[in-house]
Amino acid sequence: MSEKGEAPPLQFPCEFPIKAMGKANCELDVIVVEIVRRHAPDVAEGAVHTRDSNEGNYISVTVTVNATSREQLDAIYQDLVDCEAVIMAI
């Protein structure tokens, strides 16, 4: 049994949404998908969703991947946070 507040461990493979946010004035969706595909080349066409902020200054990009391991997810997140166009990845 996990302690209160702890998320249960992931069971791989699993569908996992990865979200990145950045300024709306760049092609963030293209950048994020390119980064994610380095580690998960089988990203489906309908697996990418974008959403503009209320004032249109920022955009969020969510890519749902078929994650195969914690190491794969860690590598994706590391590449996203290393990218200058990405303000935050969750």
HUVEN-V93878 format. One record per pair of residues at least 4 apart in sequence whose ideal C-beta (glycine too) atoms are under 8 Angstrom apart, sorted by the first residue. I is the first residue (numbers start at 1). J is the second residue. D is the distance in Angstrom with one decimal. If there is no record, write none. Layout:
i=I j=J d=D
i=I j=J d=D
This chain:
i=2 j=6 d=4.3
i=2 j=7 d=7.6
i=2 j=8 d=5.9
i=10 j=14 d=5.8
i=10 j=16 d=7.4
i=10 j=67 d=7.3
i=10 j=70 d=6.9
i=12 j=67 d=6.1
i=12 j=68 d=5.5
i=12 j=69 d=5.5
i=12 j=70 d=7.6
i=13 j=66 d=5.5
i=13 j=67 d=6.3
i=13 j=68 d=5.1
i=14 j=66 d=7.5
i=14 j=67 d=5.6
i=15 j=64 d=5.7
i=15 j=65 d=7.5
i=15 j=66 d=6.2
i=15 j=67 d=7.5
i=16 j=64 d=6.9
i=16 j=65 d=5.7
i=16 j=66 d=7.8
i=16 j=67 d=4.1
i=16 j=73 d=6.5
i=17 j=62 d=5.3
i=17 j=63 d=7.3
i=17 j=64 d=4.8
i=18 j=36 d=6.3
i=18 j=62 d=6.9
i=18 j=63 d=5.1
i=18 j=64 d=7.6
i=18 j=65 d=6.3
i=18 j=73 d=7.7
i=18 j=76 d=6.0
i=18 j=77 d=7.4
i=18 j=80 d=7.5
i=18 j=89 d=7.1
i=19 j=60 d=5.8
i=19 j=61 d=7.0
i=19 j=62 d=4.7
i=19 j=89 d=6.9
i=19 j=90 d=5.0
i=20 j=28 d=7.0
i=20 j=32 d=4.7
i=20 j=60 d=7.1
i=20 j=61 d=5.2
i=20 j=80 d=5.2
i=20 j=86 d=4.9
i=20 j=88 d=7.2
i=20 j=89 d=4.7
i=20 j=90 d=8.0
i=21 j=58 d=6.0
i=21 j=59 d=7.1
i=21 j=60 d=4.7
i=21 j=61 d=7.6
i=21 j=86 d=7.2
i=21 j=87 d=5.3
i=21 j=88 d=4.8
i=21 j=89 d=7.7
i=21 j=90 d=8.0
i=22 j=26 d=6.6
i=22 j=28 d=4.5
i=22 j=31 d=7.9
i=22 j=58 d=6.8
i=22 j=59 d=6.5
i=22 j=61 d=8.0
i=22 j=85 d=5.0
i=22 j=86 d=5.2
i=22 j=87 d=4.9
i=22 j=88 d=8.0
i=23 j=28 d=7.4
i=23 j=57 d=6.9
i=23 j=58 d=6.2
i=23 j=59 d=7.5
i=23 j=85 d=7.3
i=23 j=87 d=7.3
i=24 j=28 d=7.5
i=24 j=52 d=6.2
i=24 j=53 d=7.3
i=24 j=56 d=5.9
i=24 j=57 d=5.8
i=24 j=58 d=5.7
i=24 j=59 d=4.5
i=26 j=31 d=7.0
i=26 j=85 d=5.1
i=27 j=31 d=6.2
i=28 j=32 d=5.9
i=28 j=50 d=7.9
i=28 j=59 d=5.3
i=28 j=61 d=5.5
i=28 j=85 d=5.8
i=28 j=86 d=7.4
i=29 j=33 d=6.3
i=29 j=48 d=6.5
i=29 j=50 d=5.2
i=29 j=59 d=7.4
i=29 j=61 d=4.9
i=30 j=34 d=6.3
i=31 j=35 d=6.5
i=31 j=83 d=6.4
i=31 j=85 d=5.2
i=31 j=86 d=7.5
i=32 j=36 d=6.2
i=32 j=61 d=4.4
i=32 j=63 d=6.2
i=32 j=80 d=6.9
i=32 j=86 d=7.2
i=33 j=37 d=6.1
i=33 j=43 d=6.6
i=33 j=48 d=5.8
i=33 j=61 d=7.6
i=33 j=63 d=6.2
i=34 j=38 d=7.2
i=35 j=39 d=7.9
i=35 j=76 d=7.0
i=35 j=79 d=4.8
i=35 j=80 d=5.7
i=35 j=83 d=6.3
i=36 j=40 d=5.7
i=36 j=43 d=6.0
i=36 j=63 d=4.8
i=36 j=65 d=6.3
i=36 j=76 d=5.7
i=36 j=80 d=8.0
i=37 j=41 d=5.3
i=37 j=43 d=5.6
i=38 j=76 d=7.9
i=38 j=79 d=6.6
i=39 j=72 d=5.4
i=39 j=75 d=5.1
i=39 j=76 d=4.8
i=39 j=79 d=7.4
i=40 j=65 d=4.2
i=40 j=66 d=6.8
i=40 j=67 d=7.3
i=40 j=68 d=7.9
i=40 j=72 d=6.8
i=40 j=76 d=7.0
i=42 j=66 d=6.4
i=43 j=47 d=5.3
i=43 j=48 d=7.2
i=43 j=63 d=6.1
i=43 j=65 d=6.1
i=44 j=64 d=8.0
i=47 j=63 d=5.9
i=47 j=64 d=4.5
i=47 j=65 d=7.0
i=48 j=61 d=6.8
i=48 j=62 d=7.3
i=48 j=63 d=5.3
i=49 j=61 d=7.5
i=49 j=62 d=4.7
i=50 j=59 d=5.8
i=50 j=60 d=6.9
i=50 j=61 d=5.3
i=50 j=62 d=7.7
i=51 j=59 d=7.0
i=51 j=60 d=5.0
i=51 j=62 d=7.7
i=52 j=56 d=5.3
i=52 j=58 d=7.4
i=52 j=59 d=5.5
i=53 j=57 d=5.7
i=53 j=58 d=4.1
i=53 j=59 d=7.1
i=53 j=60 d=7.8
i=58 j=87 d=7.5
i=65 j=76 d=7.5
i=67 j=72 d=5.9
i=67 j=73 d=5.4
i=68 j=72 d=5.4
i=69 j=73 d=7.3
i=70 j=74 d=6.2
i=71 j=75 d=6.4
i=72 j=76 d=6.6
i=73 j=77 d=6.3
i=74 j=78 d=6.2
i=75 j=79 d=6.5
i=76 j=80 d=6.4
i=77 j=81 d=6.3
i=77 j=89 d=5.5
i=78 j=82 d=6.2
i=79 j=83 d=6.7
i=80 j=86 d=5.0
i=80 j=89 d=4.0
i=81 j=86 d=6.5
i=81 j=89 d=5.5
